[in-house]
Each structure stands twice: as C-alpha cells, then as structure tokens.
C-alpha cells in the first residue's frame, strides 16, 4: 500500500467531519418527535417532514455534486472539500444554543440547505483525493480505508452519544466540525496534477466534448475549464463511455434508493414497532458501524486483490437484502441488534463501487466521475422518501392492506437484491492513460 502515509491528514479530516455529522443522528429522531408530536410514539408529520428534507437534500446533491467534483478537478480537492466541512458547523450551533420548536424549524431549514453539499461532499471528495494519490493496484485499499475511517467516526460518535445529553451532543458536533475545518486548512496539502505537460493552455481544454467521437479519445489529455461546466448531455456521455460505468450507474441508483430507505423510515419503523429511543438507536448503530469499520479497514485491503471489487460488491448487496428481510419480520426487539452485524458486509458495497468507477477514468476526471456517481445516488435518495415514507406509514397504521408491518423494510432490501444483477455483469475494461500516478504529487 504505497503512499498510504501521505493520506494521514485526509484521514483526520474525514474522521472529524464524519464524527460531527453522525453524532447527532441517534438523537435527531427523538428531537423531531418531541418538537412535532410530544409524548407520542407515532407521528405522521415527523415521517413526512423528515422524508421531505431527505428528498430536498438529495435533489440538491444530485445537481451540485457533479459540479463540485468537476470544480475540484480544476481548483484542487482541498479547496472544494473545505466547503462541505465548513457548512457542517452551522446546523449544530443552532441546536446547541436552544431546542424549542422555533429553533427546531430553523435547524430544519439550515440543515436542509447545508446538507445538499455537506453530507455527500465529505464522502465523495476524499475518495477523489485518495484516487489522486494511489496507483490503480492499491486504489481499492485506499478507498476502503477512507470509508473505514468514516465508519470509525460513526462508531465513535454513536458510542459518545451514550454518555452525552442532547445539548452536549450538538455542542460536541459543533466543536468537531470546527476543528475539522481548521485542521484541514493548516495541515492538509492539495494534490498537484501535472497534466498535458506539452500544452501550456491545458486548462482551457474541456474535459468533455460535445462530439461523441472526441469524447472517446484519450480523456486524460483534456482538462476542465471553469467556463465549460458539464451539462446533463456531457454527463450522459461520461457515464456511457464504458459498459462498466453504465452498470455502476444502475447499481448506484438502486443502492441509493435502499440507502435512503434506512435513513429515516427504518428508524420510525423501529420506534413504532419496538418503541426504540435514542439509546436503542445508539446501540444499534454501535453494532452496525463496529462491524463496518472492521470490514472496511481490514477486509477490503485483503479481499480486493484476491477476489476483485465486483465480487465484493455482489456479496455486499446480498448481505443487505438478507439484513432487511430479517428486520421486516422481526418478532422481538433484540432481532434488529443481531442482524445489525450484516452491514459489516453491506458497507463494503460503496467503496467497491467507488473503486470500480475510479479505475474507469483518468487521473484528471476523478472528481467529476465520483461526483456523477454520488449525484445518481442522491437522485435515488430523492425518490426514496416518496416511496418508503408513505409505505412505512400505511403498514404501521390500521389502513394496511395486509398484516405485514415490516413490508416497507422488505421492499428496501429488494432494491439491493435487484442491484446484484448488474453487479454480476461488470467486467473491467482497461483505461489507457498517458498520465500515471507519478504525475500526481500529494
């Protein structure tokens, strides 16, 4: 794993920013319920309002992430990563100050607006940064470790929630996000990509050409100009440039659809079905992300060279389906705790998919490629609340057409099951780049 040590400051930034983002997650369901439906275990308004927020954030991410990834190819990963890390600070400060109903609505609005960039940005841009610094053979390991650091942050955040009051949770989140912004400003070095060494006007050449034939030519010989922001037409050409990228797009969509379902509807399902509260959610996430941290930090670097990313991806998606299938028929409150070990394998899917995408583009296109895949996943997150929130509400109520309270959870797992089909069709192509990893200085 050459040059892994060069990513140490990136790991610290990823850890602090993910800690700030995730430490509030176990508490936000209780806070929303208390603000909107005090002393109730079921709240239709909370389900729909949370679903609406998730949809708006997904829409914003879908539109902004290709642009942010694209600009990071021009201005550098550090400059663009500073934006989502800094935006994490503002929502937590509001709730750390006061948690009345009016302040909750202020938090809701600010969180919705900043979440368009912050949630996906701190996942996407570090992957592009790591891809800049690593050779293709070690890229899966680096991406897995970046994902593992994020999961470790989630694990530590969930563990910390057990010992913090609600006011302290948001205070700690504010401090962590502020520290992340300051740390990366001081210590994180930007990557320097030496591209088109024989062309002094390289930065004026667009990454994507309107002409399909030009697009198929060596993409590493083109760099994006800020004046040539890629349109939807250009992004389609990028995703169609290889069969693998096209299949990765379908997988990303289905994965995002299911991922959106477990962000909000799953928590309200557990709240209504088994009366889960902040502490129960914290324990559940502790188990889930403990296994995820182990698998991403330990298993990915060892399994990727042996069985390949496409095999890891298929196995991970199958684990996700089995997880939600068992949750959907859970007969006791301890069952979700047991099956929370399955995400140890499920969370291998995203770094495997990101590694596959990374190997299909040149060093000068990592930002826009990862941004496009993240944008597709965000688009699925837009649709997810409109599908799973009403479904969860209906099957938890007396209006259910048949007695299956966990039917919406089964449908979430079904999306992962369908994604296995394109994952098994992936065959790696080769990318013939004139610019090797040595052309990137970290």
FENUR-V479376 format. One record per backbone hydrogen bond with DSSP energy under -0.5 kcal/mol. CO is the residue of the C=O (numbers start at 1). NH is the residue of the N-H. If there is no record, write none. Layout:
((CO	NH) (CO	NH))
This chain:
((1	4) (3	6) (4	7) (5	8) (7	11) (8	12) (9	13) (10	14) (11	15) (12	16) (13	17) (14	18) (15	19) (16	20) (17	21) (18	22) (19	23) (22	25) (22	26) (24	27) (24	28) (25	29) (27	31) (28	32) (29	33) (30	34) (31	35) (32	36) (33	37) (37	40) (43	47) (44	48) (45	49) (46	50) (47	51) (48	52) (49	53) (50	54) (51	55) (52	56) (53	57) (54	58) (55	59) (56	60) (57	61) (58	62) (59	63) (60	64) (61	65) (62	66) (64	68) (65	69) (66	70) (67	71) (68	72) (69	73) (70	73) (70	74) (71	74) (71	75) (72	76) (76	80) (77	81) (78	82) (80	83) (80	84) (81	85) (82	86) (83	87) (84	88) (86	89) (87	91) (88	92) (89	93) (90	94) (91	95) (92	96) (93	97) (94	98) (100	104) (101	105) (102	106) (103	107) (104	108) (105	109) (106	110) (107	111) (108	112) (109	113) (110	114) (111	115) (112	116) (113	116) (114	117) (114	118) (115	119) (115	120) (117	121) (118	122) (120	123) (120	124) (121	125) (123	127) (124	128) (125	129) (126	130) (127	131) (128	132) (129	133) (130	134) (135	138) (135	139) (136	139) (136	140) (138	142) (139	143) (140	144) (141	145) (142	146) (143	147) (144	148) (145	149) (146	150) (147	151) (148	152) (149	153) (150	154) (151	155) (152	156) (153	157) (154	158) (155	159) (156	160) (157	161) (158	162) (159	162) (160	163) (161	164) (165	169) (166	170) (167	171) (168	172) (169	173) (170	174) (171	175) (172	176) (173	177) (174	178) (175	179) (176	180) (177	181) (178	182) (179	183) (180	184) (181	185) (182	186) (183	187) (183	188) (184	188) (191	193) (192	194) (192	441) (193	195) (196	199) (198	200) (199	202) (201	204) (202	205) (202	223) (205	223) (210	212) (211	215) (212	216) (213	217) (214	217) (218	221) (219	222) (225	228) (231	235) (232	236) (233	237) (234	238) (235	239) (236	240) (238	241) (242	246) (243	247) (244	248) (245	249) (246	250) (247	251) (248	252) (249	253) (250	254) (251	255) (252	256) (253	257) (254	258) (255	259) (256	260) (257	261) (258	262) (259	263) (260	263) (260	264) (261	266) (264	268) (265	269) (266	270) (267	271) (268	272) (269	273) (270	274) (270	276) (271	275) (277	281) (278	282) (279	283) (280	284) (281	285) (282	286) (283	287) (284	288) (285	289) (286	290) (287	291) (288	292) (289	293) (290	294) (291	295) (292	296) (293	297) (294	298) (294	299) (295	300) (298	302) (299	303) (300	304) (303	306) (303	307) (303	308) (304	308) (308	312) (309	313) (310	314) (311	315) (312	316) (313	317) (314	318) (315	319) (316	320) (317	321) (318	322) (319	323) (320	324) (321	325) (322	326) (323	327) (324	328) (325	329) (326	329) (327	330) (328	406) (332	335) (334	338) (335	339) (336	340) (338	341) (339	342) (341	344) (342	345) (342	346) (343	347) (345	348) (346	349) (347	351) (348	352) (349	353) (350	354) (351	355) (352	356) (353	357) (354	358) (355	359) (357	360) (358	361) (362	365) (365	369) (366	370) (367	371) (368	372) (369	373) (370	374) (371	375) (372	376) (373	377) (374	378) (375	379) (376	380) (377	381) (378	382) (379	383) (380	384) (381	385) (382	386) (383	387) (384	387) (384	388) (385	389) (385	390) (387	391) (388	392) (389	393) (390	394) (391	395) (392	396) (394	397) (397	400) (402	404) (404	407) (406	410) (407	411) (408	412) (409	413) (410	414) (411	415) (412	415) (412	416) (413	417) (414	418) (415	419) (416	420) (417	420) (418	421) (418	422) (419	423) (420	424) (421	424) (421	425) (422	425) (422	426) (423	426) (430	432) (431	433) (434	436) (436	439) (437	440) (439	194) (439	441) (440	442) (441	192))
